[in-house]
């Protein structure tokens, strides 16, 4: 019944019905797309902000650690220690040895004060030692305690005799300190054993005005967002927007309960505003870094742009619908003739579409023919677009294959670091974490598939350093690559899997497990392509390959070159992935070749085109 009624409808009503349904579908589709865009933008933005929060916290911790180090370095100077132990200060200052100590002391002050983050370093002396300022009148380092006795920070130290050091925001400092030195300072007691007097005074390290605000502002917060630092006494240390930090202030002790897990963003309502909130404790200080991002600021811009684009499309669509309703009544019986002409000129499936001759009459039928010709051009363009999409998919496949190479190395390194930590080797853990951080910063920096050979060699060098930490310096590494080839591009993470195989399946299986890996590179003409190629070899003096293993590797390389999936028996997926990436990028003529490294060991050759030639 419904089908019969539909068939009896006029063409104009069919257009109206169809376009109405299409309009409802577009509205539903827009609603779904809008929700997905909001979710995607929100996840992407919060992920990036989480990373920025961690990086900013790390930067602040490094600054705090540097301040501690500088203060401890100054406090350890012989001049201060011997002065504290001198029975006769006047005789001490007249001694020639004291002049040497003073020279070293002021040299140390001058060297650390040249840091970009610092403005001044002062030592405020207790009354027993204030006359030092007269002895060393050429220096602004020594200051009398009377200059800062009215400061809030001096009162805190006086009320808490056991307090050793603290970071002081502007509220703790005197107006003179803020104007002349800076708006944040690190203060540390100068306690040295000597003749019944163990407190010389305080070491004050002043930071450049706005230094910490500049660190926070480096995150480029969104409109309405704010980063701010507060300490345990509810004092604001620095903020990207002092007004917003006051509006959205959270008490120091309430931060964990109001925000939640550290370094994780949670939706909260503050001062009537829906916010994404996160915080982190800054090690070495009593500071907490708070990040607040209004929910609407994350996706409001993208949502507004999407609504405007959709509104324009809807207006355009409604205009087309009106035109269709007006002109549909003028469709005549010539449609049948046109259909017959289109059938006679139909293109076989294995041939490309061809345009129909344009109609002489510029009426509805002529417009249909013209529309058909436009569709032919559009389909041709779509075919070309599909070809370009295939190329992009090829690059995406390369990226996917590349991503499969990295994780297992990270697992091994984390396991090694875990054991070092369990053994209490703190310095080894620190070196390993720093090297691993630099390694992955190089690996993950940028989105380029191709990188200069020099960068790939840096990856491998860092990798060898990490492996030597794991295997107690049993690996030796030689690089013989001409300087003129160092800028030539090579796919990222090609050398590292080969070096890893040399270590795991070659050197470490020897007795004793000690050996050398050599990387060489040269340029040679490819007789097959007539182009200049770059040939690199990774050789080791390990246990070498059996004939059976060599045949197995050749079969793996063959399957990878032909684009076949790896078999379950294939154990070396790194070799398979590397070969497939090289084949996808450069063609069948390029890739890996394994052979024996006489008199003992294994050598793998990597052949790629010289893209700089």
N, C-alpha and C positions, 0 to 999 in steps of 0.2 A: 504493500500500500504506500509506504513512504517513497519507495523507488519510483512508483508510478506518478505520484504527485510531483516528485522532483523533475521527472521527465517532462511533465506538462507545464512547468514554470517557463515563463519567458526568459530570454537570455538576460535581459536587464535585471530581473529579479534574482536569477542565478548569480549574476555578478554581485548584487547587493548582499545575498546570503553568504556567498563565499568570502567577500571582503569583510563582512561582519565577523564571521568565524575567525578569519585571519587576524583581525584587529584584536579579538579577545585572546587569541594565542600569543600575539606579540606582547600584550599586556602581562600575561602570565609569564612569558619567557623573560621579559624585562625584570619582573619581580624576582625571579630565580637568579638571573645574572647579577642584579643589584646586591642580593644577599651574598652571593659567592664573591663578588668583588670586595664587598665590605670585609668578609672573613679573610680573604686572601691578603688584602692590604693591611688589615690589622695584624695578622700573623707575621707578615714580612717586616712591618715596622717594629713590632714588639721584639722580634728576633734580633733586628739590628740594634735596637736600643739596649737589649740585654747585653749584647757584645760590647757596646760603648760603655755601659755602666761598669763592666768588668775591667775594661781597658783603663777607664778613668780611675777606678779604685787602685789598680796596679800602679798607675803613675803617681798617685798621691802617696802610696806606701813607699815607693822608691824615694820620693822627696823626703818623707819622714825618716827613712833609713839613712839618707845622705846627711840630714841634719844631725842625727845621733852620731854618725861617724865623724863629722867635722868637730862636734863638741868634744868627743872623746879624744880625738887627735890633739886638740888644743890643750885639754886637761893633762895629757901625758907629757907635755913639754918639760924638759929638765929645769928651765928657768923658774916655772911656778913651783915645782916640787922642792927645789933647793931653797927657794925663797921661803917656803913654808917651814923648812927645817933650819933656817939660819938663826943662830943665837944672837947675832949682831947684824941687823939689816944694813946699817950704814957701811960696815966693813964688807958685807956681802956685795953691795952695789959698787964699791970701789975696786973689787977684784977683777983682774983681767979675764978670768974664767967666766965671770958673769957677763962680760961683754960678748963672749962667744955664744953663751946661752941666749942672750937677748937677740943677737943677730939671727940665730936659728929660729927663735920664737917668732920674730916679726916676719921672717921669710915664709914661715908656715902660714901665718895669718894672711899675708898678701896672696899666697898661692890659692888658698881656699876661698878667699873673698872675691876672686875673679870669676867665680861661677855666675852664670847669667841670672840665677834665681835669687841671689843674695844681694842685699844693699849695704849692710853694715854688720860688723862683728864687734861687740863690746864686752869687756870684763869689768863688772861693777864690783869694786873692792870694799871690803869691810873697813871700818875706821882704823883698825890696826895697820892696815897696809895702804891707806889712801895717799900717803906721801910718795908712793911710787909714781903717781901722775906728775910729780915735780921732777923726778929723776929722768923719766922718759917723756919729757914734754913734747918731743917731736912726734909722738904717736897719739892717735885718737882712740886707741884700743882700750886703755885703762881709764875708767871713769869712777868718780866717787859714788858711794852708795846713796848719798843724799839726793842724787838726781832722780832716783826712781823709788824712794821710800814711800811716796804718795801713790804709787801705782797699785792697781787692784791685784796684779800678779804677785807683787812683793808681799802684800797682805796675806795672800793664799799660802805662800811659802812660810811666812812667819807663823801662821796658824797651824801649819802641818809640817812639823820639823822633820818627819820621815819622808816627805815628798822629795824625790830626786830631780825630776824634770817634768815639764809640761809645755804643750803648744798653746800659745796665748793669742786669741783673736784681738781685734782692735779694742773691744770693750775692756780688756785687761790692761791696755797700755795707756801711758800718759799722752796728753795732746802733743807734747814735745817729741815723744818717740814716734807717733804717727806721722807728724809733719816732716821730721828729719830723716827717719829711718825706714818706716814701712808700716803696713797695717796688720801684719801677722809676725809673730816671733816665736822662736824655740828657746826656752830658758832652762838652764841646767845648773844645779848647785856645783860650786867649785870646792869640793871637800878634799883636803890633802892633810895627811898626818904631819904635825910639826910643832914641837915645843909647847904642847898644851893648847895650841890654836889650830883647829882643824878646818875652819871654814874661812876661805879667803874671800868668798863672795859668790857671784853668779856669772856664768857665760851666757850672753844673749846673742842669738843669731837672728837677724832681722831679714825678712824676705821682701823682695821688691813689691811695691804697692800694686795691688791688683794681680799678683802672680797666680794665686789660687783661683781667682775668678776667671782668669785667662784659661787655666786648665779646664774648668767646667764649661766655659763658653766654646771650647774646641769641639764640643759635641753638636753644635749648631741645633739647639732644641727647636721643636716646632712652635708655632704661634700659640701662646697660652701655656706652654710647658715651662718647667723650672727644674734646675738642679741646684741643690744647696747643701752646705756642710754645717752641722751643728755639733757642739761638744756636750759633754755630760752635764754641764752647768747651764744648758739651754741657751748658750751664746752662739750667735750666727758667726761662722768663720768666713764663709764666702758664698756667693749666690749669683746665678745668672740674672736674677730679677729679684731684688730685695722686697719689692712690694708683694709679688706673688708668694715669695717664701714666707712672708708674714701672714698672708691670707690663708695659705694652706699649711700653716705650722702644725707640727705634730710633736708632742712632748717626747723628749729623748727616751724615757723609760717605756713609753707606750708604743714606740715604733714597731717592735717585733709583733705585738698583738694586733695593732691596727693595720699593718701592711701584710705581714705573713712571712713566708720563707725568704731568706736572703737571696738577692740577685734574681728573684723570680717576680715578674710583674703580675699583679692581681688588680682586679677592678674594685675600686672603693669609691665611696661618696664622701667628699671633703668640701665643707662649706657650700653644700647644695650642688656640687659639681661632680659628675661622674668622671673618675680619673683612673688611669692605669698607674699604679704606684709600685715602687721597688726601692730597696735600700741595700747598703752594704757597710759593714764595719771596716774602718781603715786601720790596719795593723800598725802597731807602734804609736798610736794616738788614742784619744778617747772620742774620736770623731765618728760620725755616721753620715754617709752620703745618701741623700734622698733624691729620687727621680720621680717627678710627677708629670703625667702627660694626659691632657683632657681627651676623653674618648672621641669627641667630635672632631678634634683637630687631626686625628689620624686619617680618617676616611672622608671627612667633609669635602675636601677639595676634589677627590676622585669621584665621590658621589654626585657632587654638583655638576661636574663635567659630563658624567654619564647621563644624568637627567636632561641636560641641555641637548646632548646629541640625540637622545631618544625622542625628545620633544620635536626637534627638527625633522627627524625621520617620520614621526607620526603626522606632522603637518604635511609633509611631502606626500605621504601615503594617502591621507584624506583627500588631498587635491587630485591625486590620480584616480581615486574611487569616484569622485564627482564627475570627472571627465569620462570615465568608463560608463557611468549611468547615462550621461547625456548622449554619448555617441553610440551606445550599444543598440538603440532603436533604429539606427540607420544601417545596420548590417543587412545585407541583401543576399539573394540567392547566389551571388557570384562567389560566396565562400566555398560552395561545392566545386565550382570551377577551379578556384585556387587550390583546394585540397587535391583535386585531380592532378593539377600541375605539379604540386609538391610531391605527390606519389610517383609521377612519371620521372621526376628528377631526384628521387631518393638515392642516397649514397649507400653503397654496399658497406657492411661493417668493417671490412679490411681496408677501406680507403678513407682519405681525409674528406671532411665536409666541404662542399662547394657552394658558393653564392648562387642564388637565383637571379635571372635577369630582372632589373628594376621595371616596375609597371609604368606605362605611359601616364595613366590616370593617377592623380595624387589624392585619391579618396581612401575610404577605409581599407579596401583590399590592397591598394598600393602601400598603405602604411603597414599592413600585416606582412607584405613581402619585405618591406624595408626592415621591419622588426626581426623577421626570420634571418635576414642577412646580418643584422647586428648580433643575433644569437650565435651565428656561425663564427663571427669575429671573436665574440666573448668566449666561446668554447675553445677556439684556437688559443686564445690568451690563457685559458684555464689549463690547457695541455702544457703550455710553456711554464705556467706557474707550478704545475705538478712536477715538472722536470727540476725546477729550482728547489721545490720542497724536498725532492729525493736527494738533491745534493746536501741540503741542510740536514736531512735525516742521517746522511752518511757522516757528517761532522758530529751529530749527536751520538751516533753509534760509537764513533771514536772516543768521545768524551766518556761514554758509559764504560767502554773497555778500559780506559785509563783509570777510572775510579775504582775498578776491581783490583788494581795492583797495590793500593796503599794500605788497607787496614791491618793485614797480618803483621807488618813491620811495627806498626804502632802498638799492637798487643804485646809483641816481644819486648819492646823498649819499656812499656809500662810495667811488665812483669819484672824486668831487670831493676828498674827504679824501685819497685816495691821491695825487692830483696835487699837492695842497698839500704833502703830506709829501715827495714827490719834489723839490719846489721848495725845500724847507727852511723853509717858513713854519710854524714850530712853534706860534706863538701862534694863527694862524688855524686850524691843525689842532685845537688844544686847544678853541678857542671852538666850532668845528663839532661836535666830539665831545660837548661838554657840551650844546649846543643839541639835537643829535640824541638824546642820552640823555633830556633832559627831554621832548622830543616823544614818544618812544616810551613813556616812563613814563606820560604822560597817555593815550596811545592804548591801552596794554595794561593800565592800572590798572582793576581791577574787571571784572565780567562783565556789567554792565548793557548792554542794547542802546541804551537811551535815556540821554542825559546832559543837564545843563543847557546852554542856549545859551552861557552864559559860558565853559564848559569847551571847547565846540566852537570858540569864537572864540580861545581860548588855543591850541588845536591849530593853527588857521590862522595865528595870529601867529607861532608858532614855525616853522611851515612857511615863511612869507615870509622870516623871518630867515635860515633855511638857504638858501633860493633866492637871497637877496641876496648871501650869501657866495659862492654859485656864479656869479652873474651880475653881480657887482661893483656892487651897490646901484643897479640900474637899475629897480627896482620900487618904486612908492609904494603905500601902503595906507591906506584910510580906512574906518573903522567908524562907522556911524550906527545904533545899536541902542538903543532906550529901555531904561532900567534896569529898568522893570517887567516886561520880557520876558526878562531875563537868566537867570531861574531856570526858565523854561519848558523842558520836555524836548524834545529833538530827537534823531533817530537819530545815532549816532556816525559820524563820517567822511562827512558829507554835503557840507559846505562845501568841504573840502579838494580833492576831485576837480574841483569846478567852478573853484576858484581856479587849480588846476594847468592846466586847459584854457585859462583866460584868459591864463596866462603863455606856455605852449608854442605855442598855436595863434593867439594874438592879439598880445600885446605883443612877443614875441621875433621875430616875423616882420615887424615894422615897420622902417623905416629913419628915424632910428636906433631900435634896440630898447629904448626907454624908455617907460614908461607908468604908469598909475594903475589900481588895482583898488578898487572901492567896494562895501562890503557894507552893505545897509540892511535894516531889518525894521520891520513894523508889523502891527497887528491889524485884521482886517476880517470882516464877516459873510459867511458862505458862503450864497448864495441857494439852492443845491441841497440842502444839508443843514440849513440853519437854525442852524448852530453857528458859534461864533467860530473863525476860522482865524488862523494866523500866516503871513504872507507875507514871504519874504526874497528879496532880489535880489543877484546878484553881477554887476556890470557892469565892463567895461573899455573902454579907448580904443584897442584894438588894430586889426588890419586888418579886423575884421568878418567876417560870413558871406556867402558867395555864396548866391543863391537855391537852387542845386543842393545845397550843403552843408546849408542850412536844411531843405530837404525830406528829405534823408537823415537828419538828426537826428530829425525828427518821426517818420519811419518806425521808427527805432531805439526811440524812446520808446513808440510804439504797440505794437511787438512785446514790449517789456519789460512793459508794462501788462497784456497778454493772457497773459503767462506763456510765450510762445514762446521757443524757444532762439535765441540770436543767430546770425545768418548769418556765413559765413566772410568776407564782404565788410565786415562791421561792424568798423571800426577803433577806435571809442571804447567799449571795454568798461566803462570807469569810468562813463560816462553810462548805459549799459544796466543795470549792476549797481545804481547809485543809484536809478534809476527803479523797478526791480523790487523793491528793498527797501522803498521808500516805498509802493508799491502793495500789497505783502504785508502791511505793517504797518497801513496806514490805509485801503486801498480805492482803487477806480478814480478817485475824485474828487480824489486828491492825487498830487503828483509834481512833475515838472519841466516848464517851458515855456521854449523858446528864442525869442529875437526880436532884431531889430536894435536897437542902442543909438545912437540918433541924436545927433549927426550922423555919428559913426563909432564902430565897436566892436560888442561883443556883450553882451547881457544875458540871464541865465538866472534865471527865477523859480522859487522853491522854495516849495510850498504844503503845509503840514502842519496838522493840527488843534491847537488850543490845549487841551492836556490839563489845564491849570490852570483853564480857564474853568468 
